[in-house]
Amino acid sequence: MNVAELIDILKDLDPDALVEMAIVAPVTTEDESITVDQYTVEGILPRDPADHDGESVVWLIGGEANDVDEFIDAVGAEDPLSHAGEGDVIDMSTWPR
């Protein structure tokens, strides 16, 4: 899915609706059982196109609050930049390379 497709889907929804993501993964490799983890989207992380064969990529960031804070610290980002209710954009310009 690209950003335009996501915006197109979201534009007709209640702008005050909470955005969550559901991560679907196998429980084990031996059977077909799955697990679903559900998290609120806490921010958006634009990625360096050089890391993705020149493609523009954004990550939706979510998880347990402490884990998200540790992630932000681990990538060396400054405090997330607020974007007027659109979520947080983590400024990766300070990310050590």
C-alpha positions in Angstrom: 0.0 0.0 0.0 1.3 3.5 -0.7 0.6 6.7 1.1 -2.0 7.9 -1.5 -4.0 4.7 -1.1 -3.9 5.0 2.6 -5.1 8.6 2.5 -7.8 7.7 0.1 -9.1 5.0 2.5 -8.9 7.2 5.5 -10.4 10.4 4.1 -14.0 9.2 4.4 -13.6 8.1 8.0 -14.3 10.0 11.2 -11.2 12.3 11.6 -11.4 11.7 15.4 -11.2 7.9 15.0 -8.3 6.2 16.7 -5.8 4.6 14.3 -4.6 1.2 15.3 -2.6 -1.4 13.4 -3.0 -5.1 13.7 0.1 -7.2 13.3 -0.7 -10.7 12.1 1.9 -13.4 12.5 2.2 -17.2 12.7 2.2 -18.7 16.2 4.7 -21.4 15.1 6.1 -22.6 11.8 4.7 -26.0 12.5 1.0 -25.2 12.1 -1.3 -22.7 10.5 -2.3 -20.9 13.8 -1.9 -17.1 13.8 -1.7 -14.4 16.5 -2.9 -10.8 16.2 -1.3 -8.0 18.1 -3.1 -4.7 18.1 -1.4 -1.3 18.7 -2.3 2.3 18.5 -0.2 4.1 15.8 2.0 6.5 17.8 4.0 8.0 14.9 5.3 7.8 11.4 8.9 7.2 10.5 10.0 8.3 7.0 12.8 5.9 5.9 15.9 6.7 3.8 15.1 5.7 0.2 18.7 4.5 -0.1 17.9 1.7 2.4 15.0 0.6 0.1 16.3 0.4 -3.4 15.4 4.1 -4.0 11.8 3.7 -3.0 10.1 6.1 -0.6 9.0 4.1 2.5 7.3 5.2 5.7 6.8 3.0 8.8 3.8 3.3 11.0 5.2 3.1 14.6 3.3 1.6 17.4 3.7 -0.7 20.3 3.8 -0.6 24.1 4.5 3.0 25.2 7.9 2.1 26.8 8.9 0.1 23.7 8.1 3.0 21.4 10.1 5.4 23.7 13.1 2.9 23.6 12.8 2.7 19.8 13.0 6.4 19.4 16.0 6.5 21.7 17.6 3.6 19.9 17.5 5.2 16.5 18.9 8.4 17.9 16.0 10.6 16.9 15.2 13.9 18.5 11.9 14.2 20.3 9.1 13.4 17.8 7.7 16.3 15.9 4.0 16.9 16.4 1.9 17.4 13.3 -1.4 18.8 14.5 -3.3 15.6 15.3 -1.8 13.7 12.3 0.5 11.7 14.6 4.1 12.1 15.2 6.9 12.2 12.6 10.2 11.0 14.0 12.9 13.2 12.6 15.5 10.7 11.3 17.9 13.4 10.1 19.9 13.0 13.3 20.0 9.2 13.0 23.6 8.0 13.2 24.7 6.3 10.0 
